[in-house]
Amino acid sequence: MGRPRIDSREATIGRLVEDLVRQPLGLHPPAACLLVADCLLSWIRHPRDLRRLERAWRGSLAFDQASRLPLFAPDSGESVPPELLSRIATELSTQTWTLEDGERLGTTFELLLNPQHRKSQGAFYTPREVVDYLLAQGLPPPDRPLPRDFRVLDPSCGAGNFLSVTLEALHARVWSPLDGIEGRFQRMERVLKEHLFGVDRDPWAVRLAQSRLRFVQARL
């Protein structure tokens, strides 16, 4: 299976990730990819708002977990390097972004993994057409309600290529007695709590998958 093609927006994301890896922050490619993902979501929601962009930066790296780098804990007083924040803002301002661009993060994540890491972790990009085929074969027809005991599990979810598409498909199939925003929220909550599950041996891939699902949640 060939490597996915990239376009100008994917190239912009890739440049940002590679630039962050080169900085003396101790970031490896998966951590940098997650940071860019969180910053991108903030930029889409709040265009050109540098304060919120800085908050997204801090939030992305403020995890007190063994698999994360706690560089900017909320109470640490550590400042975000202004030149890097400006670089991210400048790069993001060169493109017109939508929430659908969260789909590009999986491509970037896979391209930035070195061959040894991909082989050891079993990390391979799942093309959208493969995901669509699996869902067409495995999900109930769109005109039928989703059974309450229906579950979808991705046992090697990687960066969430399968989960992000499946979330949207399941969201359209679950029932809610509420209309409007309340109904959409209730359907989303049901899908995430009762119907959709993913695991992976790579904690950074799991975090990126979670970040990508936030793009889908914001769009729906």
N, C-alpha and C positions, 0 to 999 in steps of 0.2 A: 504494500500500500504506500503510495507516494506521499511526500511531505506536502502540506497544504500551501496554497499560494497566498501571498500577502498583497494588500493594496496600500495606498498612501496612509490611511489611518492606522493600519496595523504596523506600518513602518514607523510612524510617529511613536506609537506605544513601545515598539522595540528599541528605538533610539533612547527614549527616556529610561527604560529598564537598564540598558547597557551603560548609560551614563551614571546611573545610581550605583551600579556594581563597581564602577571604576573609582568612585569616591571613597574617602577613608572613613566609611561608616560601618564597615564590617558586614555589609549586606551581600548575600549570595543571590543568584538570579531568581529563585522562587520568592524570596522575601521582597526583592525589589519589584517583582511583577505584582505581588499583592499590594504593595504600597501604591504603585501606579493605578491599580484597579480602584482602590478606595478614593484616590484623588480624582480619578476620572468621574466616578459617580457623583462626588461632591461638585465637580465643575459642571456637569450636566444639570444637576438640580439647582445650583446657584452659580450661574455663569459669572466669571471674573470676580468672584467674591474671595479675596485672598485670605480673609479671616477664617472663613469656613474651610478653605483649602488647607490652611495650616492645622485646623482642628482635625481634618481627615487624616493628615500626615501623622499627627500625634496618636490618634485613635488606632491607626493601622499598626503601629509599633509598640503600643502601650499594653502589652500582654505579659503577665508574670507567669509564663509557662516555660518548661524546659526546652520546648521546640521552637520558641520565639526569642527574639532579641529584645529585651526590655530597654530599648534605648531612650525612649521618651515616656517614662511613666508619668501619669497625670500630675503627681505632686513633686516631680524631680526638679522642676525649675529649668530643665534643659531646654535651650532654645532651638528652634528649627533653623538650620542654616539658610539665611535669607537668599543667598545666591542660588541655592538649589530650588527653593520654593519659586523664585522668579523664573528659573529655567523651565520648571514644570508648567507654570502659567503661560509662558511664552510659547512653548511647544503646543500646548492644548489649544491656544488661541488661533493657531494656524489652520485648524480644521473645524468643520461643523459636526458636532457630535449628537447622537441620539442614544436612547437607552438600549436600542438594538446593538449598539457597538460593544456592549458587554459580551456578546458572542465572540468578539475578536480576541478576547483575553485567553481563551483556551489555545488558540493558534500560537499566540505569542509565547505562552508558557511552554508549550511543547517544543517550539523552535529553539528556546533558550536553554533547554536541558541538554547537557552533553550526552553523547552516545552511551557512555558507561552508566550514567545515572538512569537513562531511559531503559537500558537493558536490565539493570539490577532491580528497578522498581516496576518494570513492566508497563512503562508509561508510553502510550501511543495515542495519538489524536484520533478521535472517532468522527469521521465525516458526517455532515448533516444528513446526507441521503441515507446513510446506514441507520442513523437514529430514527429518521422518518419511517423507514421500512420496519424496524423493530416495533415502533409504536403502532403502526398500521396492523401488524400481525398480532400484537399482544393486548391492545386496549379494546374495551367494548365499543360497539358502534357509537358514533356521536349522538344518535337519537335515543340512546338508552341511558338511564341513570347509572351512575357508578355504584356498584355494590359497596356496602359499608365495610365489608371485609376484604376489599380489593387492595392489594399492596404491590408496590413496585420497589425493588431493591437493586441498586447498582453496587455490586460487591467490590468493584475497583473503580471508583467514581472519578479518579483523577481530578482535573480542573473543572469538572462539572458539565462537559459537553452534552452528555445524555440527560443529566438531571435538569438542566435549565430548560431544555425543550419539553421534557416530560412534565415539568411543573406547569407550563402553560397549557398543555393538552389536558391534564387532569383538572386544572382550575375551570376549564370550560365544561367539564362533565359532572362536577359535584353540584348538589342541590342546596339551596339556602332559602328559607322562608322570607328572607329580607331582600329588599331591593336597593339599588343604588350603591353608594360607597360602602354602606354597612354590609350589604350582601356580598360584595366583592371581597371585603376583608374577612368575612366569615368563611367564605369558600376557600380563600387562601390559607386561613388558619387550619381548616380541616385537612387540606391536602398535605400541609407540612407536618401536621401532628399524627395523621392517621394513614396516609396513603403513600407517601414518598420518603424513601430512605436511601442513604448512600454512605459507604465506608471506603477508606483507603489507608494503606500502610504509610503513606507519605503525609505527615500532618500539614505541610505547606500546601499540598494539593487540596486537602480538605478545606483549609481556610480560603483558598482561592475559589473553590466551588461555592462556598457560602457567600463570598462576595459577589459572584456571578448571579446567584439566586436573588440577591438584593436588586440587581438590575431588572430582573424579570418581575419581581414584586412591585417595583416602582412603576413599571410600564403597564401592568395589569390593573 
